[in-house]
Amino acid sequence: MTQTRQETYDWYDEADALEAPRGGDGALPGFPIAWQHFGWWLAGIAFSAIWILETWTATSPAQNAVGSLAESLWTLLLSLAICLGIYRFSKAQSRPLAHVLCIVSAVVLLLNHALA
């Protein structure tokens, strides 16, 4: 009589349990991975609010308020794209440098907008 060896694959299920859970890159402990850019979202919203508030207060009643607001929204989107591009370009070199360059560029663009 020959016995056939029946292989079980139960050890595959156990091997997954032994591996450490992998988190996202740069994820904050205690927060879901989806919230890892929450600070950047808040900063972007605050930046946009300051930009629009400055445009709204600088517009005189004699000017076309809708046209200047539309132009301001366009330049806001352009400035946010510039900040994002600077961040993504410099992130490969150094993450802290990327944060500093992004923040400095946002401040310079906002000052240029406010003083122009």
C-alpha positions in Angstrom: 0.0 0.0 0.0 1.3 3.3 -0.9 0.2 6.4 0.9 -0.2 9.6 -1.0 1.2 12.6 0.7 -1.4 15.2 0.9 0.0 18.7 1.3 -1.8 21.4 3.1 -1.3 25.0 2.5 -2.3 26.1 6.0 1.1 27.6 6.7 0.5 30.3 4.0 -2.4 31.7 6.1 -0.2 31.8 9.2 2.7 33.5 7.4 0.6 36.6 6.7 -0.2 37.0 10.4 3.5 37.0 11.3 4.4 39.9 9.0 4.4 43.4 10.6 1.7 45.7 9.2 3.0 48.1 6.7 2.2 51.8 7.1 2.3 54.5 4.4 5.4 56.5 3.9 5.4 59.5 6.3 2.1 58.5 7.9 1.5 59.9 11.3 1.1 57.3 14.1 -2.5 57.1 15.3 -4.0 58.6 12.1 -5.4 56.8 9.1 -3.2 56.8 6.0 -5.8 58.9 4.2 -5.2 61.8 6.7 -1.4 62.0 6.2 -1.7 65.1 4.1 -4.3 66.8 6.3 -2.0 69.5 7.4 -1.2 70.5 3.8 -4.9 70.6 3.0 -5.5 73.0 6.0 -2.5 75.1 5.0 -3.8 75.3 1.4 -7.3 76.3 2.5 -5.9 79.0 4.8 -3.7 80.3 2.0 -6.6 80.4 -0.4 -8.8 82.2 2.1 -6.2 84.8 2.8 -5.6 85.2 -1.0 -9.3 85.7 -1.7 -9.9 87.9 1.3 -7.0 90.2 0.2 -8.4 90.4 -3.3 -11.9 91.1 -2.1 -10.8 93.9 0.3 -8.4 95.4 -2.3 -11.2 95.7 -5.0 -12.6 99.2 -5.2 -16.4 99.6 -5.8 -15.7 101.3 -9.2 -14.0 98.2 -10.6 -15.6 95.1 -11.9 -15.6 92.9 -8.8 -16.5 89.7 -10.6 -13.7 90.2 -13.2 -11.0 90.9 -10.6 -12.2 88.0 -8.5 -12.1 85.6 -11.5 -8.6 86.8 -12.2 -7.6 86.3 -8.6 -8.9 82.8 -8.6 -6.9 82.0 -11.7 -3.7 83.4 -10.2 -4.5 81.5 -7.0 -4.7 78.2 -8.8 -1.5 79.1 -10.7 0.3 79.9 -7.5 -0.9 76.7 -5.8 0.3 74.7 -8.8 3.7 76.5 -8.6 4.0 75.6 -4.9 3.1 72.0 -5.6 5.6 71.8 -8.4 8.4 73.1 -6.2 7.5 70.7 -3.5 7.4 67.6 -5.7 10.5 68.6 -7.6 12.6 69.2 -4.4 11.1 66.3 -2.4 13.4 63.9 -4.2 16.4 65.7 -2.8 15.3 66.4 0.7 11.9 66.3 2.3 12.6 69.1 4.9 14.0 71.3 2.2 10.9 70.7 0.1 8.7 71.8 3.0 10.7 75.0 3.5 10.8 75.8 -0.2 7.1 75.3 -0.6 6.3 77.5 2.3 8.7 80.2 1.3 7.4 80.2 -2.3 3.8 80.5 -1.0 4.7 83.4 1.2 6.6 85.2 -1.6 3.6 84.7 -4.0 1.1 85.9 -1.5 3.2 89.0 -0.7 3.6 89.7 -4.4 -0.1 89.4 -4.9 -0.9 91.7 -1.9 1.6 94.4 -2.8 1.0 94.4 -6.6 
